[in-house]
């Protein structure tokens, strides 16, 4: 996870991709972003970095909150990248790799748009204090939360299986979010037996006997 470490670029993508990085999905432009420390992580939490020094780190991090109301959210084959649309925010970029994202899910509130949330684990020299998990919330004001979740889980599973490139990814349905195996065509024998050809009116066997009326 890194704050203000993405190399920005004036382009449709908005940032300089890493080597071999490929775009999987870009969320609608009116997606909002919020990042804040988890108020009270459970003591039994198994998140990396949840150590005895977490209370001290939490005290120093409780006022660290970042967000934007409109920006660009991009899923690639290596990370999640979030860029604010304006320069009025307190940060200019946020990026996190899949292995530091936990407990992601989509919430459908009674009122308002759907949002996707996850727990982010800070890393050394990433711009946020270690020892405290952060909550990431992406609100999809123009829709697309479930498509985002499907693409995220699909990519994370692909990475778990050692797949990193688009051409190597299994095909999946946006609705079902699962790969569909395609059976291999059966090979034909090299030598096919030639069919027997019988002229009309001819037969290899005598006709069956019959009785005269």
ROPA-200820 format. One record per residue: residue number from 1; x, z, y of N, C-alpha, C in turn. Coordinates in steps of 0.2 Angstrom, whole numbers. Example, Ala and Ser with C-alpha at 12.3 -4.5 7.8 and 13.67 -1.06 7.14 Angstrom:
! residues 2
+-----+-------+-------+-------+-------+-------+-------+-------+-------+-------+
!   k !    nX !    nZ !    nY !   caX !   caZ !   caY !    cX !    cZ !    cY !
+-----+-------+-------+-------+-------+-------+-------+-------+-------+-------+
!   1 !    66 !    39 !   -28 !    62 !    39 !   -22 !    66 !    39 !   -16 !
!   2 !    64 !    35 !   -11 !    68 !    36 !    -5 !    64 !    39 !     0 !
+-----+-------+-------+-------+-------+-------+-------+-------+-------+-------+
! end
This chain:
! residues 213
+-----+-------+-------+-------+-------+-------+-------+-------+-------+-------+
!   k !    nX !    nZ !    nY !   caX !   caZ !   caY !    cX !    cZ !    cY !
+-----+-------+-------+-------+-------+-------+-------+-------+-------+-------+
!   1 !     4 !     0 !    -6 !     0 !     0 !     0 !     4 !     0 !     6 !
!   2 !     3 !    -4 !    11 !     7 !    -4 !    17 !     2 !    -5 !    23 !
!   3 !     4 !    -2 !    29 !     1 !    -3 !    35 !     5 !    -6 !    40 !
!   4 !     3 !   -12 !    43 !     7 !   -15 !    48 !    13 !   -19 !    45 !
!   5 !    13 !   -20 !    38 !    19 !   -23 !    35 !    17 !   -31 !    33 !
!   6 !    11 !   -33 !    34 !    10 !   -40 !    33 !    13 !   -45 !    38 !
!   7 !    16 !   -50 !    36 !    19 !   -55 !    41 !    13 !   -59 !    44 !
!   8 !    11 !   -59 !    50 !     5 !   -63 !    52 !     7 !   -70 !    54 !
!   9 !     2 !   -74 !    54 !     4 !   -81 !    56 !    -3 !   -84 !    59 !
!  10 !    -2 !   -88 !    64 !    -8 !   -92 !    67 !   -10 !   -97 !    62 !
!  11 !   -14 !   -96 !    58 !   -17 !  -101 !    53 !   -24 !   -98 !    50 !
!  12 !   -27 !  -103 !    46 !   -33 !  -101 !    43 !   -32 !   -95 !    39 !
!  13 !   -27 !   -94 !    35 !   -26 !   -88 !    31 !   -24 !   -82 !    35 !
!  14 !   -21 !   -83 !    41 !   -19 !   -77 !    45 !   -13 !   -73 !    44 !
!  15 !   -10 !   -75 !    38 !    -4 !   -71 !    36 !     1 !   -76 !    32 !
!  16 !     7 !   -74 !    32 !    12 !   -77 !    28 !    12 !   -75 !    21 !
!  17 !    10 !   -79 !    16 !     9 !   -77 !     9 !    16 !   -75 !     6 !
!  18 !    16 !   -71 !     1 !    22 !   -69 !    -3 !    24 !   -75 !    -7 !
!  19 !    30 !   -75 !   -10 !    32 !   -80 !   -15 !    27 !   -80 !   -21 !
!  20 !    24 !   -86 !   -22 !    20 !   -87 !   -28 !    13 !   -84 !   -27 !
!  21 !    11 !   -82 !   -21 !     5 !   -79 !   -19 !     0 !   -84 !   -18 !
!  22 !    -6 !   -83 !   -21 !   -12 !   -88 !   -21 !   -18 !   -85 !   -19 !
!  23 !   -22 !   -88 !   -15 !   -29 !   -85 !   -13 !   -34 !   -85 !   -18 !
!  24 !   -37 !   -80 !   -20 !   -43 !   -80 !   -25 !   -49 !   -80 !   -21 !
!  25 !   -50 !   -76 !   -16 !   -57 !   -76 !   -12 !   -55 !   -73 !    -5 !
!  26 !   -59 !   -76 !    -1 !   -59 !   -73 !     6 !   -67 !   -71 !     8 !
!  27 !   -67 !   -65 !    10 !   -74 !   -62 !    12 !   -76 !   -65 !    18 !
!  28 !   -83 !   -65 !    20 !   -86 !   -68 !    26 !   -82 !   -64 !    32 !
!  29 !   -82 !   -67 !    37 !   -78 !   -65 !    43 !   -81 !   -58 !    46 !
!  30 !   -87 !   -57 !    45 !   -90 !   -51 !    48 !   -90 !   -45 !    44 !
!  31 !   -85 !   -45 !    39 !   -84 !   -39 !    35 !   -80 !   -34 !    39 !
!  32 !   -82 !   -28 !    38 !   -79 !   -22 !    42 !   -75 !   -18 !    37 !
!  33 !   -70 !   -14 !    40 !   -65 !   -11 !    36 !   -64 !    -4 !    39 !
!  34 !   -64 !     1 !    34 !   -63 !     8 !    36 !   -58 !    11 !    31 !
!  35 !   -53 !    15 !    34 !   -48 !    18 !    29 !   -47 !    25 !    32 !
!  36 !   -49 !    30 !    28 !   -48 !    37 !    30 !   -46 !    42 !    24 !
!  37 !   -42 !    47 !    25 !   -41 !    52 !    19 !   -47 !    54 !    16 !
!  38 !   -46 !    55 !     9 !   -51 !    58 !     6 !   -52 !    66 !     8 !
!  39 !   -58 !    68 !    10 !   -59 !    74 !    13 !   -56 !    80 !     9 !
!  40 !   -58 !    80 !     2 !   -56 !    85 !    -2 !   -55 !    83 !    -9 !
!  41 !   -49 !    80 !   -11 !   -48 !    78 !   -18 !   -49 !    83 !   -23 !
!  42 !   -52 !    82 !   -28 !   -53 !    87 !   -33 !   -46 !    89 !   -36 !
!  43 !   -46 !    95 !   -38 !   -40 !    98 !   -40 !   -38 !    95 !   -47 !
!  44 !   -43 !    93 !   -51 !   -41 !    90 !   -57 !   -40 !    82 !   -57 !
!  45 !   -39 !    80 !   -51 !   -38 !    73 !   -50 !   -32 !    71 !   -53 !
!  46 !   -32 !    65 !   -57 !   -26 !    62 !   -60 !   -23 !    56 !   -56 !
!  47 !   -25 !    56 !   -49 !   -22 !    51 !   -45 !   -14 !    52 !   -44 !
!  48 !   -10 !    47 !   -45 !    -3 !    48 !   -43 !    -2 !    51 !   -36 !
!  49 !     3 !    55 !   -36 !     4 !    59 !   -30 !     0 !    65 !   -28 !
!  50 !    -5 !    67 !   -33 !    -9 !    73 !   -31 !    -5 !    79 !   -34 !
!  51 !     0 !    81 !   -30 !     4 !    86 !   -32 !     3 !    93 !   -28 !
!  52 !     7 !    98 !   -29 !     6 !   104 !   -25 !     7 !   103 !   -18 !
!  53 !    11 !    98 !   -16 !    12 !    97 !    -9 !     6 !    93 !    -5 !
!  54 !     1 !    92 !    -9 !    -5 !    88 !    -7 !    -8 !    91 !    -1 !
!  55 !    -9 !    98 !    -1 !   -12 !   101 !     4 !    -9 !   101 !    11 !
!  56 !    -2 !   101 !    11 !     2 !   100 !    17 !     1 !    93 !    20 !
!  57 !     2 !    88 !    15 !     1 !    81 !    17 !    -6 !    80 !    20 !
!  58 !   -11 !    83 !    17 !   -18 !    82 !    19 !   -19 !    85 !    26 !
!  59 !   -16 !    90 !    27 !   -17 !    93 !    34 !   -14 !    88 !    39 !
!  60 !    -8 !    85 !    38 !    -5 !    80 !    43 !    -9 !    74 !    43 !
!  61 !   -13 !    72 !    38 !   -16 !    65 !    37 !   -23 !    65 !    39 !
!  62 !   -26 !    71 !    40 !   -33 !    72 !    41 !   -36 !    68 !    47 !
!  63 !   -31 !    67 !    52 !   -34 !    63 !    58 !   -32 !    56 !    58 !
!  64 !   -29 !    54 !    52 !   -27 !    47 !    52 !   -33 !    43 !    49 !
!  65 !   -36 !    39 !    54 !   -42 !    35 !    52 !   -41 !    28 !    55 !
!  66 !   -42 !    23 !    51 !   -41 !    16 !    54 !   -47 !    12 !    52 !
!  67 !   -49 !     7 !    56 !   -54 !     3 !    55 !   -55 !    -3 !    60 !
!  68 !   -59 !    -8 !    58 !   -62 !   -13 !    62 !   -69 !   -15 !    60 !
!  69 !   -72 !   -17 !    65 !   -79 !   -19 !    64 !   -80 !   -27 !    62 !
!  70 !   -75 !   -31 !    63 !   -75 !   -38 !    61 !   -68 !   -40 !    60 !
!  71 !   -67 !   -43 !    54 !   -60 !   -45 !    52 !   -60 !   -49 !    46 !
!  72 !   -54 !   -51 !    44 !   -53 !   -55 !    38 !   -51 !   -51 !    32 !
!  73 !   -54 !   -52 !    26 !   -53 !   -48 !    20 !   -51 !   -54 !    15 !
!  74 !   -45 !   -53 !    12 !   -43 !   -59 !     7 !   -40 !   -55 !     1 !
!  75 !   -43 !   -58 !    -5 !   -40 !   -56 !   -11 !   -35 !   -62 !   -14 !
!  76 !   -29 !   -60 !   -16 !   -25 !   -65 !   -18 !   -23 !   -63 !   -25 !
!  77 !   -19 !   -66 !   -29 !   -17 !   -65 !   -35 !   -11 !   -59 !   -36 !
!  78 !   -10 !   -56 !   -30 !    -5 !   -51 !   -29 !    -8 !   -44 !   -26 !
!  79 !   -12 !   -45 !   -21 !   -14 !   -40 !   -17 !   -21 !   -41 !   -13 !
!  80 !   -23 !   -36 !   -10 !   -29 !   -36 !    -5 !   -26 !   -35 !     2 !
!  81 !   -28 !   -40 !     6 !   -25 !   -40 !    13 !   -31 !   -40 !    18 !
!  82 !   -31 !   -35 !    23 !   -36 !   -35 !    28 !   -33 !   -35 !    35 !
!  83 !   -36 !   -40 !    39 !   -33 !   -41 !    46 !   -39 !   -40 !    51 !
!  84 !   -38 !   -36 !    56 !   -43 !   -36 !    61 !   -44 !   -42 !    65 !
!  85 !   -50 !   -44 !    67 !   -51 !   -50 !    71 !   -48 !   -50 !    78 !
!  86 !   -48 !   -44 !    81 !   -46 !   -43 !    88 !   -39 !   -38 !    88 !
!  87 !   -36 !   -38 !    93 !   -30 !   -34 !    94 !   -31 !   -27 !    97 !
!  88 !   -38 !   -25 !    97 !   -39 !   -19 !   100 !   -39 !   -13 !    96 !
!  89 !   -37 !   -14 !    89 !   -37 !    -9 !    84 !   -30 !    -5 !    85 !
!  90 !   -30 !     0 !    81 !   -24 !     4 !    81 !   -19 !     1 !    76 !
!  91 !   -20 !    -4 !    72 !   -16 !    -7 !    67 !   -17 !   -14 !    67 !
!  92 !   -13 !   -18 !    65 !   -14 !   -26 !    64 !   -14 !   -28 !    57 !
!  93 !   -13 !   -24 !    52 !   -13 !   -27 !    45 !   -14 !   -21 !    40 !
!  94 !   -16 !   -23 !    35 !   -17 !   -18 !    29 !   -16 !   -22 !    23 !
!  95 !   -12 !   -20 !    18 !   -11 !   -23 !    12 !   -10 !   -18 !     6 !
!  96 !   -13 !   -19 !     0 !   -12 !   -15 !    -5 !   -12 !   -19 !   -12 !
!  97 !    -8 !   -17 !   -16 !    -8 !   -20 !   -23 !   -13 !   -18 !   -27 !
!  98 !   -15 !   -21 !   -33 !   -20 !   -19 !   -37 !   -19 !   -13 !   -41 !
!  99 !   -12 !   -11 !   -42 !   -11 !    -5 !   -46 !   -12 !     1 !   -42 !
! 100 !   -12 !     1 !   -35 !   -13 !     6 !   -31 !   -21 !     7 !   -29 !
! 101 !   -25 !     3 !   -32 !   -32 !     4 !   -31 !   -36 !     7 !   -37 !
! 102 !   -40 !    12 !   -35 !   -43 !    15 !   -41 !   -51 !    16 !   -39 !
! 103 !   -55 !    17 !   -44 !   -62 !    19 !   -43 !   -66 !    15 !   -38 !
! 104 !   -65 !     8 !   -39 !   -69 !     4 !   -35 !   -76 !     2 !   -37 !
! 105 !   -80 !     2 !   -33 !   -87 !     0 !   -34 !   -91 !    -2 !   -28 !
! 106 !   -97 !    -5 !   -30 !  -101 !    -7 !   -24 !  -107 !    -2 !   -24 !
! 107 !  -109 !    -1 !   -17 !  -115 !     4 !   -16 !  -120 !     0 !   -12 !
! 108 !  -126 !     1 !   -14 !  -132 !    -2 !   -11 !  -136 !     3 !    -7 !
! 109 !  -135 !     4 !    -1 !  -139 !     9 !     3 !  -146 !     7 !     4 !
! 110 !  -150 !    12 !     5 !  -157 !    10 !     7 !  -158 !     6 !    13 !
! 111 !  -154 !     8 !    18 !  -154 !     4 !    24 !  -147 !     2 !    25 !
! 112 !  -146 !    -4 !    28 !  -139 !    -7 !    30 !  -136 !   -11 !    24 !
! 113 !  -131 !   -15 !    26 !  -128 !   -19 !    21 !  -124 !   -16 !    15 !
! 114 !  -123 !   -19 !    10 !  -119 !   -17 !     4 !  -112 !   -16 !     6 !
! 115 !  -109 !   -11 !     3 !  -102 !   -10 !     4 !   -98 !    -8 !    -2 !
! 116 !   -92 !   -10 !    -2 !   -87 !    -9 !    -8 !   -82 !    -4 !    -6 !
! 117 !   -81 !     1 !   -10 !   -76 !     7 !    -9 !   -72 !     8 !   -14 !
! 118 !   -66 !    11 !   -13 !   -61 !    12 !   -18 !   -56 !    17 !   -15 !
! 119 !   -52 !    20 !   -20 !   -47 !    25 !   -18 !   -40 !    22 !   -18 !
! 120 !   -37 !    23 !   -12 !   -30 !    20 !   -11 !   -25 !    25 !   -12 !
! 121 !   -20 !    24 !   -16 !   -14 !    28 !   -16 !    -8 !    26 !   -12 !
! 122 !    -6 !    30 !    -7 !    -1 !    28 !    -3 !     6 !    28 !    -7 !
! 123 !    10 !    23 !    -4 !    17 !    23 !    -7 !    22 !    25 !    -2 !
! 124 !    28 !    25 !    -5 !    34 !    27 !     0 !    35 !    22 !     5 !
! 125 !    36 !    24 !    11 !    37 !    19 !    17 !    32 !    14 !    18 !
! 126 !    26 !    16 !    16 !    20 !    11 !    17 !    16 !    12 !    23 !
! 127 !    18 !    17 !    27 !    14 !    18 !    34 !     9 !    24 !    33 !
! 128 !     8 !    27 !    28 !     3 !    32 !    27 !     7 !    38 !    23 !
! 129 !     5 !    44 !    24 !     9 !    50 !    21 !     7 !    50 !    13 !
! 130 !    12 !    51 !     9 !    11 !    51 !     2 !     8 !    58 !     0 !
! 131 !     5 !    59 !    -6 !     2 !    65 !    -8 !    -5 !    65 !    -7 !
! 132 !    -8 !    61 !    -3 !   -15 !    61 !    -1 !   -19 !    54 !    -3 !
! 133 !   -24 !    54 !    -7 !   -27 !    48 !    -8 !   -31 !    46 !    -2 !
! 134 !   -32 !    40 !     0 !   -36 !    37 !     5 !   -42 !    34 !     2 !
! 135 !   -48 !    34 !     6 !   -54 !    30 !     4 !   -54 !    24 !     8 !
! 136 !   -55 !    18 !     5 !   -56 !    12 !     8 !   -63 !    10 !     7 !
! 137 !   -66 !     7 !    13 !   -73 !     5 !    13 !   -73 !    -2 !    16 !
! 138 !   -76 !    -6 !    13 !   -77 !   -13 !    16 !   -85 !   -14 !    16 !
! 139 !   -87 !   -15 !    22 !   -94 !   -17 !    23 !   -96 !   -24 !    24 !
! 140 !  -100 !   -27 !    19 !  -101 !   -34 !    19 !  -107 !   -36 !    23 !
! 141 !  -107 !   -36 !    30 !  -112 !   -37 !    34 !  -116 !   -44 !    33 !
! 142 !  -112 !   -49 !    30 !  -115 !   -55 !    29 !  -116 !   -57 !    21 !
! 143 !  -116 !   -51 !    17 !  -117 !   -52 !    10 !  -110 !   -54 !     7 !
! 144 !  -110 !   -54 !     0 !  -104 !   -55 !    -4 !  -101 !   -49 !    -7 !
! 145 !  -104 !   -43 !    -7 !  -100 !   -38 !   -10 !  -100 !   -38 !   -17 !
! 146 !  -105 !   -41 !   -21 !  -104 !   -41 !   -28 !  -100 !   -47 !   -30 !
! 147 !  -100 !   -52 !   -26 !   -95 !   -57 !   -28 !   -88 !   -55 !   -27 !
! 148 !   -87 !   -51 !   -22 !   -80 !   -48 !   -21 !   -78 !   -44 !   -27 !
! 149 !   -83 !   -39 !   -29 !   -81 !   -35 !   -34 !   -80 !   -38 !   -41 !
! 150 !   -84 !   -44 !   -42 !   -82 !   -48 !   -48 !   -76 !   -51 !   -48 !
! 151 !   -74 !   -54 !   -42 !   -67 !   -57 !   -42 !   -62 !   -52 !   -42 !
! 152 !   -63 !   -46 !   -39 !   -57 !   -41 !   -39 !   -56 !   -39 !   -47 !
! 153 !   -62 !   -37 !   -50 !   -61 !   -35 !   -57 !   -58 !   -40 !   -62 !
! 154 !   -60 !   -47 !   -60 !   -57 !   -52 !   -64 !   -50 !   -53 !   -63 !
! 155 !   -48 !   -52 !   -57 !   -40 !   -53 !   -56 !   -37 !   -47 !   -58 !
! 156 !   -39 !   -41 !   -58 !   -36 !   -35 !   -60 !   -35 !   -36 !   -68 !
! 157 !   -40 !   -38 !   -71 !   -40 !   -39 !   -78 !   -35 !   -44 !   -80 !
! 158 !   -34 !   -50 !   -76 !   -30 !   -55 !   -78 !   -22 !   -52 !   -77 !
! 159 !   -21 !   -48 !   -72 !   -15 !   -45 !   -71 !   -13 !   -41 !   -76 !
! 160 !   -18 !   -37 !   -79 !   -17 !   -32 !   -84 !   -14 !   -36 !   -90 !
! 161 !   -17 !   -43 !   -91 !   -15 !   -47 !   -97 !    -9 !   -51 !   -95 !
! 162 !    -6 !   -50 !   -90 !     0 !   -54 !   -88 !    -1 !   -60 !   -85 !
! 163 !    -7 !   -62 !   -82 !    -8 !   -68 !   -79 !    -8 !   -68 !   -72 !
! 164 !    -4 !   -72 !   -68 !    -3 !   -71 !   -61 !    -5 !   -78 !   -57 !
! 165 !    -6 !   -83 !   -60 !    -7 !   -90 !   -57 !   -14 !   -92 !   -58 !
! 166 !   -17 !   -96 !   -53 !   -24 !   -98 !   -54 !   -25 !  -103 !   -60 !
! 167 !   -20 !  -107 !   -61 !   -20 !  -112 !   -66 !   -20 !  -108 !   -73 !
! 168 !   -18 !  -102 !   -74 !   -18 !   -99 !   -80 !   -24 !   -94 !   -81 !
! 169 !   -28 !   -93 !   -76 !   -33 !   -89 !   -76 !   -39 !   -92 !   -80 !
! 170 !   -42 !   -87 !   -84 !   -48 !   -90 !   -88 !   -54 !   -91 !   -84 !
! 171 !   -58 !   -96 !   -85 !   -64 !   -97 !   -81 !   -69 !   -92 !   -82 !
! 172 !   -73 !   -90 !   -77 !   -78 !   -85 !   -77 !   -84 !   -87 !   -73 !
! 173 !   -89 !   -84 !   -75 !   -96 !   -85 !   -71 !   -96 !   -80 !   -66 !
! 174 !   -98 !   -82 !   -59 !   -98 !   -77 !   -54 !  -104 !   -72 !   -55 !
! 175 !  -109 !   -74 !   -60 !  -114 !   -69 !   -61 !  -112 !   -64 !   -66 !
! 176 !  -109 !   -67 !   -72 !  -107 !   -62 !   -77 !  -100 !   -60 !   -77 !
! 177 !   -96 !   -63 !   -73 !   -89 !   -61 !   -72 !   -85 !   -60 !   -79 !
! 178 !   -86 !   -65 !   -83 !   -82 !   -64 !   -90 !   -80 !   -71 !   -92 !
! 179 !   -75 !   -71 !   -96 !   -72 !   -78 !   -98 !   -77 !   -81 !  -103 !
! 180 !   -77 !   -87 !  -104 !   -81 !   -91 !  -109 !   -76 !   -95 !  -113 !
! 181 !   -75 !   -93 !  -119 !   -71 !   -97 !  -124 !   -73 !  -104 !  -125 !
! 182 !   -69 !  -109 !  -125 !   -71 !  -115 !  -127 !   -68 !  -117 !  -134 !
! 183 !   -72 !  -119 !  -139 !   -69 !  -120 !  -146 !   -65 !  -126 !  -145 !
! 184 !   -59 !  -126 !  -149 !   -55 !  -132 !  -149 !   -58 !  -138 !  -154 !
! 185 !   -57 !  -144 !  -151 !   -60 !  -149 !  -156 !   -57 !  -150 !  -162 !
! 186 !   -61 !  -151 !  -168 !   -58 !  -152 !  -174 !   -54 !  -158 !  -175 !
! 187 !   -49 !  -158 !  -178 !   -45 !  -164 !  -180 !   -48 !  -168 !  -185 !
! 188 !   -47 !  -175 !  -184 !   -50 !  -179 !  -189 !   -44 !  -181 !  -194 !
! 189 !   -46 !  -182 !  -201 !   -41 !  -184 !  -206 !   -37 !  -190 !  -204 !
! 190 !   -31 !  -191 !  -206 !   -27 !  -197 !  -204 !   -30 !  -203 !  -208 !
! 191 !   -32 !  -202 !  -214 !   -35 !  -208 !  -218 !   -42 !  -207 !  -220 !
! 192 !   -46 !  -211 !  -218 !   -53 !  -210 !  -219 !   -55 !  -215 !  -225 !
! 193 !   -59 !  -212 !  -230 !   -61 !  -217 !  -236 !   -65 !  -223 !  -233 !
! 194 !   -64 !  -229 !  -235 !   -68 !  -234 !  -233 !   -75 !  -234 !  -237 !
! 195 !   -80 !  -235 !  -233 !   -87 !  -235 !  -236 !   -88 !  -241 !  -240 !
! 196 !   -92 !  -240 !  -246 !   -93 !  -245 !  -250 !   -98 !  -250 !  -247 !
! 197 !   -97 !  -256 !  -248 !  -102 !  -261 !  -244 !  -106 !  -265 !  -250 !
! 198 !  -112 !  -264 !  -250 !  -116 !  -267 !  -255 !  -121 !  -273 !  -251 !
! 199 !  -120 !  -279 !  -254 !  -124 !  -284 !  -251 !  -132 !  -283 !  -252 !
! 200 !  -136 !  -285 !  -247 !  -143 !  -284 !  -248 !  -145 !  -288 !  -254 !
! 201 !  -149 !  -284 !  -258 !  -152 !  -287 !  -264 !  -148 !  -285 !  -270 !
! 202 !  -142 !  -282 !  -269 !  -137 !  -281 !  -274 !  -137 !  -273 !  -275 !
! 203 !  -135 !  -271 !  -282 !  -135 !  -264 !  -283 !  -129 !  -263 !  -289 !
! 204 !  -126 !  -257 !  -289 !  -121 !  -256 !  -294 !  -125 !  -254 !  -300 !
! 205 !  -131 !  -252 !  -300 !  -134 !  -249 !  -306 !  -140 !  -254 !  -308 !
! 206 !  -142 !  -253 !  -314 !  -148 !  -257 !  -316 !  -154 !  -253 !  -313 !
! 207 !  -160 !  -257 !  -311 !  -166 !  -253 !  -309 !  -169 !  -249 !  -314 !
! 208 !  -172 !  -244 !  -313 !  -175 !  -240 !  -318 !  -181 !  -244 !  -322 !
! 209 !  -182 !  -242 !  -328 !  -187 !  -246 !  -332 !  -194 !  -244 !  -330 !
! 210 !  -198 !  -249 !  -331 !  -205 !  -248 !  -329 !  -210 !  -251 !  -334 !
! 211 !  -216 !  -249 !  -335 !  -220 !  -251 !  -339 !  -225 !  -256 !  -336 !
! 212 !  -227 !  -261 !  -340 !  -231 !  -266 !  -338 !  -238 !  -264 !  -338 !
! 213 !  -242 !  -266 !  -334 !  -249 !  -263 !  -333 !  -253 !  -268 !  -338 !
+-----+-------+-------+-------+-------+-------+-------+-------+-------+-------+
! end
